[in-house]
Amino acid sequence: MYMMKNITRDGNPVLRKQAAPVKFPLSDTDKQLAHDMMEYLINSQNPEFAQKHHLRAGVGLAAPQVGISKQMASVLVPNDQDDDQDYLLKITLINPVIISNSVQNAQLAEGEGCLSVDKDVPGYVPRSARITIRYQDFDGKEQTLRVKNYPAIVCQHEIDHLRGHLFYDRINKNEPFKAESGSTIIS
């Protein structure tokens, strides 16, 4: 089980490397990696468990964030609606590629954070409001996923990790809270 001590912190070179593609069939090690990343997200979103074990809540975790330079990321976006579904998105993306994106941008009103970045970096992080991702499932079969708004932002943040980018690379250094014309601010 991953804990905060297992999260690779900003400054470690693995976070700035292009991650290697995952090979199929998945090794037992890769299956365990996928399990452990999702388990961290589930545990970190449980307030009692997170407090007891000093976990920072996360909605996404990429393999480089646990020191493994492979193209795998888990995403767990909770559902705030009053329906029976616990999550808006619960998925592990293997070898993901964004194959299309909207012209319209979106950014989080409060900016983004990252389990690997211990300091607060204020500013809007412009992302595409809608994206289509091609990825492989656990059997190596190609899949397509279309997401928008918050889930799209989370997926782009995690895919950036696989390309060696951190969220604050995208913040306008001169005007951190300047939103592009026509972009959506998500609260």
N, C-alpha and C positions, 0 to 999 in steps of 0.2 A: 504494500500500500504506500503510495506517495504521500509525503508530508511536505511542508514548506521547505525543509532542509534539502529536499530533492529537486527543488525548482532552480534551474540555472538562472543566474542573475546577469543583468546588463553588464557588459564588460567582458563576458566570456566569449571567446572567438566563435564558438559553435552557433551563437545567435546571429552572426553576420555571414555565415556560410550558406551557399546554395545547398539544400539538403539533397541527398541521393535518392533516386527512385527506389521504391520498395519492390522487391522481387517476389514472384509467385511461383509455386504455392507459398503461402505465408509460413514462415518458420514458427515454431512454438514461442520463440523469443518475441517475434513481432506480434503474435496473438496476445501474449502477456502484456506487451507494451500498450496495445489498444485497450485491453481490459483495465489496466492500471490507470491510464489517462482518464477514461470515462469514470472509473471509480473515484478518482480525485474530485472530479467535477460534481458528482452526485453527493459525496461527503461534504464538499465545501459549501454546497447549497443547503445543507441541513444545519440550521442555526445552532442546535445543541452540540452536534458532533464537531462542527467547525470551531465553536468557542472552546470546547474541551481540548481539542488538538491544535489550537492556534492556526487554523487554516484560513487563508484569504479566499473569499468566494470568487469563483471563476465560472465563466460560461463557455470558455474554450481553452484548449491546451494542445500545443503542438509538440511533436517529438523533440525538436531542438531545445524546448524549454525544460526537458528533463535530461539534457545532455546527449541526445541521440540524433544524429544528423540524417534523418530519414523523412521522406515525404508522407507523413501521417499526422492527422490532427483530429481531435475529438471536439464536438460541439454539443452543448447542452443548454438550450435556451428555455427557461421556465415559461409556462403559460400563466399569465396573470388574469385570464378570463375565468368566469365562473362556469366552466364546463368540466366534463369528466377527464379531459386530456391534461396530463401533468406537464407536458413539454410541447412548446411550439416546434422545436427541432431537437432531436436526439440522434446523432449520427457520428460515425468515424469515417473521415474522408481519407482515402489512400490514393496517392499520386494525383491530387486534384489540380485541375486547370480551369480557369475562368474562360469560357468559350464565347460568352457575349455579356455585355453590360449596357445598362441604360446610360443615356447622355445626362439625365438628371442625377445630381448628387444628393447625398444625405449625410448628415453628421449628427452625432449625439450632442444634445444641449450641454451636458456636463463634461464633454470631451471623453476620451478613452483612457483606460488604465490597463495594466498588464501585470500578471503575476511575476514576470521577470524584471519589472522596473519598479524599484522600491520608492522612487520619488514621484511626486505629483507633477505632471507636465501639462499645464493648462493650455487649452486651445482646441479649435475645431479640427477634426481629422476628416477631410473630405473623402467620401467613398461613393461608389455607384449605388443608387437607390435600389436597383434590381440587377441581379446577376444570374447567369446560368453556369453551372459547374459540371464539368465532366470528371468523374472519379471512378475508382475501382472499389468494388465491395470486397468482403472477406474471401470470396471465391475467385477474385480476379476479374469478375465480369464488369464491363463498363456500364456505368449508370449516369444518369443526368438528373441534376437537381436545380430547380428554379426557386430562388428565395428573394424576398424584398424587405426593405426597411431594416429593423433591428437584426433579424437573423442574417441578412445579407452583410451587414456591417461586421458581425461576429465572424462569419466565414471569411471575409476579406482580410480581417485582422489575423486570423490563423494561417491563411495561405501566405500572407506576407512573411510570417515566421519561417515558412519553408523556403522562401526566396532570400532570406537574410536581412529582412527589413523589420524595423520596429515602428510602432504607431507614430511616435513623435517625429519620424523622418518626414511625415506628410503634413505636419503643422506649418502654416505660414509663419516663418520666423519674425517677420516685420509686423504683421497684423494677425496674431494668433486667433482672434475671434471674428475675423472677417469671413462672412459666408458668401459664396459665389451667388450671383444672381440666379434666381429660380431654384436654388437648392432647398431641401427640406431639413428642418431642424427637428430631431426626434427627442422628445422628453423622456 
